[in-house]
């Protein structure tokens, strides 16, 4: 088993690894005595400690970071990029596209939530201070 295969196997088991000095801590399902992953952890102990202490593993799973990424592996980077962020929605609205709850005139049809305009909020804040 290679180091990459070991990290994939740990991620598939929803395992987390942490290092305390030279000690490696495994958080997840227990390994059986003869399980190959257990032997591979012992074999690659020093390498994994190095990866953990130098923050070279994904913050969501024990896989190597994507090239040039500081927080996520390739798989989780894709998930992050596919997730719509609030500021992206605000940029879409600012660019002229309408929100799904608004009609063509810009009136909210939902009536279950309030829309807060940032400009109006700042104007109100400035008027109070």
CNS distance restraints for C-alpha pairs under 8 A (distance, minus, plus):
assign (resid   1 and name CA) (resid   5 and name CA) 6.03 0.50 0.50
assign (resid   1 and name CA) (resid   6 and name CA) 6.49 0.50 0.50
assign (resid   1 and name CA) (resid  36 and name CA) 7.80 0.50 0.50
assign (resid   1 and name CA) (resid  40 and name CA) 6.60 0.50 0.50
assign (resid   2 and name CA) (resid   6 and name CA) 6.18 0.50 0.50
assign (resid   2 and name CA) (resid  40 and name CA) 7.96 0.50 0.50
assign (resid   3 and name CA) (resid   7 and name CA) 6.24 0.50 0.50
assign (resid   3 and name CA) (resid  40 and name CA) 7.86 0.50 0.50
assign (resid   3 and name CA) (resid  44 and name CA) 6.78 0.50 0.50
assign (resid   4 and name CA) (resid   8 and name CA) 6.19 0.50 0.50
assign (resid   4 and name CA) (resid  63 and name CA) 7.64 0.50 0.50
assign (resid   4 and name CA) (resid  64 and name CA) 7.97 0.50 0.50
assign (resid   5 and name CA) (resid   9 and name CA) 6.07 0.50 0.50
assign (resid   6 and name CA) (resid  10 and name CA) 6.18 0.50 0.50
assign (resid   6 and name CA) (resid  37 and name CA) 6.41 0.50 0.50
assign (resid   6 and name CA) (resid  40 and name CA) 6.63 0.50 0.50
assign (resid   6 and name CA) (resid  41 and name CA) 7.44 0.50 0.50
assign (resid   7 and name CA) (resid  11 and name CA) 6.16 0.50 0.50
assign (resid   7 and name CA) (resid  62 and name CA) 5.73 0.50 0.50
assign (resid   7 and name CA) (resid  63 and name CA) 5.32 0.50 0.50
assign (resid   7 and name CA) (resid  64 and name CA) 7.76 0.50 0.50
assign (resid   8 and name CA) (resid  12 and name CA) 6.09 0.50 0.50
assign (resid   8 and name CA) (resid  62 and name CA) 7.52 0.50 0.50
assign (resid   8 and name CA) (resid  63 and name CA) 6.39 0.50 0.50
assign (resid   9 and name CA) (resid  13 and name CA) 6.38 0.50 0.50
assign (resid   9 and name CA) (resid  37 and name CA) 7.26 0.50 0.50
assign (resid  10 and name CA) (resid  14 and name CA) 6.40 0.50 0.50
assign (resid  10 and name CA) (resid  15 and name CA) 5.16 0.50 0.50
assign (resid  10 and name CA) (resid  16 and name CA) 7.50 0.50 0.50
assign (resid  10 and name CA) (resid  37 and name CA) 7.87 0.50 0.50
assign (resid  10 and name CA) (resid  62 and name CA) 6.58 0.50 0.50
assign (resid  11 and name CA) (resid  15 and name CA) 5.72 0.50 0.50
assign (resid  11 and name CA) (resid  16 and name CA) 7.72 0.50 0.50
assign (resid  11 and name CA) (resid  61 and name CA) 5.56 0.50 0.50
assign (resid  11 and name CA) (resid  62 and name CA) 5.64 0.50 0.50
assign (resid  11 and name CA) (resid  63 and name CA) 6.82 0.50 0.50
assign (resid  13 and name CA) (resid  28 and name CA) 7.35 0.50 0.50
assign (resid  13 and name CA) (resid  29 and name CA) 7.21 0.50 0.50
assign (resid  14 and name CA) (resid  28 and name CA) 6.57 0.50 0.50
assign (resid  14 and name CA) (resid  61 and name CA) 7.27 0.50 0.50
assign (resid  15 and name CA) (resid  26 and name CA) 7.00 0.50 0.50
assign (resid  15 and name CA) (resid  27 and name CA) 5.71 0.50 0.50
assign (resid  15 and name CA) (resid  28 and name CA) 4.57 0.50 0.50
assign (resid  15 and name CA) (resid  29 and name CA) 7.12 0.50 0.50
assign (resid  15 and name CA) (resid  61 and name CA) 7.35 0.50 0.50
assign (resid  15 and name CA) (resid  62 and name CA) 7.25 0.50 0.50
assign (resid  16 and name CA) (resid  26 and name CA) 6.01 0.50 0.50
assign (resid  16 and name CA) (resid  27 and name CA) 5.03 0.50 0.50
assign (resid  16 and name CA) (resid  28 and name CA) 6.41 0.50 0.50
assign (resid  16 and name CA) (resid  61 and name CA) 6.57 0.50 0.50
assign (resid  16 and name CA) (resid  62 and name CA) 6.18 0.50 0.50
assign (resid  17 and name CA) (resid  24 and name CA) 6.92 0.50 0.50
assign (resid  17 and name CA) (resid  25 and name CA) 5.56 0.50 0.50
assign (resid  17 and name CA) (resid  26 and name CA) 4.74 0.50 0.50
assign (resid  17 and name CA) (resid  27 and name CA) 6.11 0.50 0.50
assign (resid  17 and name CA) (resid  52 and name CA) 7.63 0.50 0.50
assign (resid  17 and name CA) (resid  62 and name CA) 6.73 0.50 0.50
assign (resid  18 and name CA) (resid  24 and name CA) 5.87 0.50 0.50
assign (resid  18 and name CA) (resid  25 and name CA) 5.01 0.50 0.50
assign (resid  18 and name CA) (resid  26 and name CA) 6.62 0.50 0.50
assign (resid  18 and name CA) (resid  49 and name CA) 7.75 0.50 0.50
assign (resid  18 and name CA) (resid  52 and name CA) 6.46 0.50 0.50
assign (resid  19 and name CA) (resid  23 and name CA) 5.60 0.50 0.50
assign (resid  19 and name CA) (resid  24 and name CA) 4.55 0.50 0.50
assign (resid  19 and name CA) (resid  25 and name CA) 5.85 0.50 0.50
assign (resid  19 and name CA) (resid  49 and name CA) 5.78 0.50 0.50
assign (resid  19 and name CA) (resid  52 and name CA) 6.32 0.50 0.50
assign (resid  19 and name CA) (resid  53 and name CA) 6.58 0.50 0.50
assign (resid  20 and name CA) (resid  24 and name CA) 6.41 0.50 0.50
assign (resid  20 and name CA) (resid  25 and name CA) 7.42 0.50 0.50
assign (resid  22 and name CA) (resid  46 and name CA) 7.78 0.50 0.50
assign (resid  22 and name CA) (resid  49 and name CA) 6.66 0.50 0.50
assign (resid  23 and name CA) (resid  49 and name CA) 7.48 0.50 0.50
assign (resid  24 and name CA) (resid  45 and name CA) 7.14 0.50 0.50
assign (resid  24 and name CA) (resid  48 and name CA) 7.90 0.50 0.50
assign (resid  24 and name CA) (resid  49 and name CA) 6.23 0.50 0.50
assign (resid  31 and name CA) (resid  35 and name CA) 6.32 0.50 0.50
assign (resid  31 and name CA) (resid  37 and name CA) 7.54 0.50 0.50
assign (resid  31 and name CA) (resid  38 and name CA) 6.16 0.50 0.50
assign (resid  32 and name CA) (resid  38 and name CA) 7.60 0.50 0.50
assign (resid  33 and name CA) (resid  38 and name CA) 7.36 0.50 0.50
assign (resid  34 and name CA) (resid  38 and name CA) 7.34 0.50 0.50
assign (resid  34 and name CA) (resid  39 and name CA) 7.64 0.50 0.50
assign (resid  35 and name CA) (resid  39 and name CA) 6.84 0.50 0.50
assign (resid  36 and name CA) (resid  40 and name CA) 6.09 0.50 0.50
assign (resid  37 and name CA) (resid  41 and name CA) 6.09 0.50 0.50
assign (resid  38 and name CA) (resid  42 and name CA) 6.57 0.50 0.50
assign (resid  39 and name CA) (resid  43 and name CA) 6.23 0.50 0.50
assign (resid  40 and name CA) (resid  44 and name CA) 5.98 0.50 0.50
assign (resid  41 and name CA) (resid  45 and name CA) 5.52 0.50 0.50
assign (resid  44 and name CA) (resid  48 and name CA) 6.14 0.50 0.50
assign (resid  45 and name CA) (resid  49 and name CA) 6.21 0.50 0.50
assign (resid  46 and name CA) (resid  50 and name CA) 6.16 0.50 0.50
assign (resid  47 and name CA) (resid  51 and name CA) 6.22 0.50 0.50
assign (resid  48 and name CA) (resid  52 and name CA) 6.07 0.50 0.50
assign (resid  49 and name CA) (resid  53 and name CA) 6.01 0.50 0.50
assign (resid  50 and name CA) (resid  54 and name CA) 6.00 0.50 0.50
assign (resid  51 and name CA) (resid  55 and name CA) 5.98 0.50 0.50
assign (resid  51 and name CA) (resid  56 and name CA) 4.95 0.50 0.50
assign (resid  51 and name CA) (resid  57 and name CA) 6.24 0.50 0.50
assign (resid  52 and name CA) (resid  56 and name CA) 6.18 0.50 0.50
assign (resid  52 and name CA) (resid  57 and name CA) 6.17 0.50 0.50
assign (resid  56 and name CA) (resid  64 and name CA) 5.98 0.50 0.50
assign (resid  56 and name CA) (resid  65 and name CA) 5.77 0.50 0.50
assign (resid  56 and name CA) (resid  70 and name CA) 7.86 0.50 0.50
assign (resid  57 and name CA) (resid  61 and name CA) 7.38 0.50 0.50
assign (resid  57 and name CA) (resid  62 and name CA) 5.63 0.50 0.50
assign (resid  57 and name CA) (resid  63 and name CA) 5.39 0.50 0.50
assign (resid  57 and name CA) (resid  64 and name CA) 4.57 0.50 0.50
assign (resid  57 and name CA) (resid  65 and name CA) 5.28 0.50 0.50
assign (resid  57 and name CA) (resid  71 and name CA) 7.72 0.50 0.50
assign (resid  57 and name CA) (resid  72 and name CA) 7.50 0.50 0.50
assign (resid  57 and name CA) (resid  73 and name CA) 7.41 0.50 0.50
assign (resid  58 and name CA) (resid  62 and name CA) 5.87 0.50 0.50
assign (resid  58 and name CA) (resid  63 and name CA) 5.54 0.50 0.50
assign (resid  58 and name CA) (resid  64 and name CA) 5.93 0.50 0.50
assign (resid  58 and name CA) (resid  65 and name CA) 5.17 0.50 0.50
assign (resid  58 and name CA) (resid  71 and name CA) 5.56 0.50 0.50
assign (resid  58 and name CA) (resid  72 and name CA) 4.38 0.50 0.50
assign (resid  58 and name CA) (resid  73 and name CA) 5.14 0.50 0.50
assign (resid  59 and name CA) (resid  71 and name CA) 5.69 0.50 0.50
assign (resid  59 and name CA) (resid  72 and name CA) 6.00 0.50 0.50
assign (resid  60 and name CA) (resid  72 and name CA) 6.93 0.50 0.50
assign (resid  60 and name CA) (resid  76 and name CA) 7.37 0.50 0.50
assign (resid  61 and name CA) (resid  73 and name CA) 7.96 0.50 0.50
assign (resid  63 and name CA) (resid  73 and name CA) 6.08 0.50 0.50
assign (resid  64 and name CA) (resid  72 and name CA) 7.99 0.50 0.50
assign (resid  64 and name CA) (resid  73 and name CA) 5.77 0.50 0.50
assign (resid  65 and name CA) (resid  69 and name CA) 6.07 0.50 0.50
assign (resid  65 and name CA) (resid  70 and name CA) 6.85 0.50 0.50
assign (resid  65 and name CA) (resid  71 and name CA) 6.68 0.50 0.50
assign (resid  65 and name CA) (resid  72 and name CA) 5.28 0.50 0.50
assign (resid  65 and name CA) (resid  73 and name CA) 4.16 0.50 0.50
assign (resid  65 and name CA) (resid  74 and name CA) 6.91 0.50 0.50
assign (resid  66 and name CA) (resid  70 and name CA) 7.93 0.50 0.50
assign (resid  66 and name CA) (resid  72 and name CA) 6.29 0.50 0.50
assign (resid  66 and name CA) (resid  73 and name CA) 4.52 0.50 0.50
assign (resid  66 and name CA) (resid  74 and name CA) 4.82 0.50 0.50
assign (resid  66 and name CA) (resid  77 and name CA) 7.61 0.50 0.50
assign (resid  69 and name CA) (resid  73 and name CA) 7.57 0.50 0.50
assign (resid  72 and name CA) (resid  76 and name CA) 5.63 0.50 0.50
assign (resid  72 and name CA) (resid  77 and name CA) 5.49 0.50 0.50
assign (resid  73 and name CA) (resid  77 and name CA) 5.95 0.50 0.50
assign (resid  74 and name CA) (resid  78 and name CA) 6.35 0.50 0.50
assign (resid  75 and name CA) (resid  79 and name CA) 6.65 0.50 0.50
assign (resid  76 and name CA) (resid  80 and name CA) 6.10 0.50 0.50
assign (resid  77 and name CA) (resid  81 and name CA) 6.17 0.50 0.50
assign (resid  78 and name CA) (resid  82 and name CA) 6.19 0.50 0.50
assign (resid  79 and name CA) (resid  83 and name CA) 6.27 0.50 0.50
assign (resid  84 and name CA) (resid  88 and name CA) 6.59 0.50 0.50
assign (resid  84 and name CA) (resid  89 and name CA) 7.16 0.50 0.50
assign (resid  85 and name CA) (resid  89 and name CA) 6.56 0.50 0.50
assign (resid  86 and name CA) (resid  90 and name CA) 6.29 0.50 0.50
assign (resid  87 and name CA) (resid  91 and name CA) 6.13 0.50 0.50
assign (resid  88 and name CA) (resid  92 and name CA) 6.20 0.50 0.50
assign (resid  89 and name CA) (resid  93 and name CA) 6.24 0.50 0.50
assign (resid  90 and name CA) (resid  94 and name CA) 6.07 0.50 0.50
assign (resid  91 and name CA) (resid  95 and name CA) 6.08 0.50 0.50
assign (resid  92 and name CA) (resid  96 and name CA) 6.91 0.50 0.50
assign (resid  92 and name CA) (resid  97 and name CA) 5.90 0.50 0.50
assign (resid  92 and name CA) (resid  98 and name CA) 7.99 0.50 0.50
assign (resid  93 and name CA) (resid  97 and name CA) 5.05 0.50 0.50
assign (resid  93 and name CA) (resid  98 and name CA) 5.75 0.50 0.50
assign (resid  93 and name CA) (resid  99 and name CA) 6.53 0.50 0.50
assign (resid  98 and name CA) (resid 102 and name CA) 6.58 0.50 0.50
assign (resid  98 and name CA) (resid 103 and name CA) 7.91 0.50 0.50
assign (resid  98 and name CA) (resid 104 and name CA) 7.71 0.50 0.50
assign (resid  98 and name CA) (resid 106 and name CA) 7.14 0.50 0.50
assign (resid 101 and name CA) (resid 108 and name CA) 5.46 0.50 0.50
assign (resid 101 and name CA) (resid 109 and name CA) 5.57 0.50 0.50
assign (resid 101 and name CA) (resid 110 and name CA) 5.79 0.50 0.50
assign (resid 102 and name CA) (resid 106 and name CA) 5.18 0.50 0.50
assign (resid 102 and name CA) (resid 107 and name CA) 5.08 0.50 0.50
assign (resid 102 and name CA) (resid 108 and name CA) 4.16 0.50 0.50
assign (resid 102 and name CA) (resid 109 and name CA) 5.59 0.50 0.50
assign (resid 102 and name CA) (resid 110 and name CA) 7.72 0.50 0.50
assign (resid 103 and name CA) (resid 107 and name CA) 5.53 0.50 0.50
assign (resid 103 and name CA) (resid 108 and name CA) 6.49 0.50 0.50
assign (resid 103 and name CA) (resid 109 and name CA) 6.65 0.50 0.50
assign (resid 116 and name CA) (resid 120 and name CA) 7.62 0.50 0.50
assign (resid 116 and name CA) (resid 121 and name CA) 7.12 0.50 0.50
assign (resid 117 and name CA) (resid 121 and name CA) 6.17 0.50 0.50
assign (resid 118 and name CA) (resid 122 and name CA) 6.20 0.50 0.50
assign (resid 119 and name CA) (resid 123 and name CA) 6.17 0.50 0.50
assign (resid 120 and name CA) (resid 124 and name CA) 6.12 0.50 0.50
assign (resid 121 and name CA) (resid 125 and name CA) 6.13 0.50 0.50
assign (resid 122 and name CA) (resid 126 and name CA) 6.02 0.50 0.50
assign (resid 123 and name CA) (resid 127 and name CA) 6.14 0.50 0.50
assign (resid 124 and name CA) (resid 128 and name CA) 6.36 0.50 0.50
assign (resid 125 and name CA) (resid 129 and name CA) 6.42 0.50 0.50
